[in-house]
């Protein structure tokens, strides 16, 4: 698997080994294009919140490219166990 985190091209030369010892050289060339996701908020200030009090902040993602994108939000860490994600989808 090849993973890239920015738009770029790559060229990779590999050898395919065939039964009997024959080696076939192969060149793999690809252009990696990733979606352009915009997030307007850079920080969140919840102010003072009492124990068991709920507070909500809006976090917006916008895909400005023609590619589909998948967003993964992981709050399964001990220091974020009190956070939940409420999902509202707006298609434009």
C-alpha positions in Angstrom: 0.0 0.0 0.0 1.3 3.5 -0.8 0.1 6.4 1.3 0.8 10.0 0.6 -0.3 13.1 2.5 0.2 15.6 -0.2 -0.4 16.0 -4.0 2.7 14.6 -5.8 3.9 12.1 -8.4 6.0 9.1 -7.8 7.9 6.6 -9.8 8.8 3.2 -8.3 10.8 0.4 -10.0 10.2 -3.2 -8.8 11.2 -6.6 -9.8 8.6 -9.4 -10.1 10.1 -12.8 -9.4 8.6 -15.6 -11.5 8.7 -19.2 -10.5 11.9 -20.7 -11.9 14.0 -17.6 -11.1 13.0 -15.3 -13.9 12.9 -11.7 -12.9 10.6 -9.2 -14.7 11.3 -5.5 -14.1 8.3 -3.3 -13.8 7.9 0.5 -13.3 5.0 1.9 -11.4 4.2 5.5 -12.0 1.3 7.4 -10.4 0.1 10.9 -9.5 -1.4 11.1 -6.0 -4.2 13.7 -5.6 -5.8 14.3 -2.2 -9.0 16.3 -1.5 -8.7 19.9 -0.3 -10.5 20.0 3.0 -11.0 23.4 4.7 -11.7 23.9 8.5 -12.5 27.5 9.5 -12.0 27.1 13.2 -8.5 27.0 14.6 -9.5 26.8 18.3 -12.5 26.3 20.6 -13.1 28.2 23.8 -15.7 26.6 25.9 -15.3 29.0 28.8 -16.2 27.9 32.3 -18.3 24.7 32.3 -19.6 23.1 35.5 -19.5 19.4 36.2 -22.1 17.5 34.1 -23.0 20.7 32.2 -23.1 20.4 28.4 -21.7 22.9 25.9 -21.6 22.7 22.1 -19.3 24.2 19.6 -19.7 24.0 15.8 -16.9 22.5 13.7 -17.3 22.8 10.0 -15.5 20.9 7.2 -15.7 22.0 3.6 -14.4 19.9 0.7 -13.4 22.4 -1.9 -12.1 19.8 -4.4 -13.9 17.6 -6.8 -12.7 14.5 -5.0 -14.7 12.6 -2.4 -13.3 12.7 1.1 -13.7 10.8 4.4 -13.2 12.5 7.7 -12.2 10.5 10.8 -12.7 12.0 14.2 -11.3 9.9 17.0 -12.3 10.8 20.6 -11.4 7.3 21.9 -8.5 8.5 24.0 -8.6 8.9 27.8 -8.2 12.7 27.8 -11.1 13.1 25.4 -13.5 10.6 26.9 -16.1 13.3 27.8 -16.4 14.6 24.3 -19.1 13.4 21.8 -19.7 14.2 18.1 -23.1 15.2 16.9 -23.2 15.0 13.2 -25.2 17.5 11.0 -24.6 17.3 7.3 -25.3 20.1 4.9 -24.9 19.4 1.2 -24.3 22.3 -1.0 
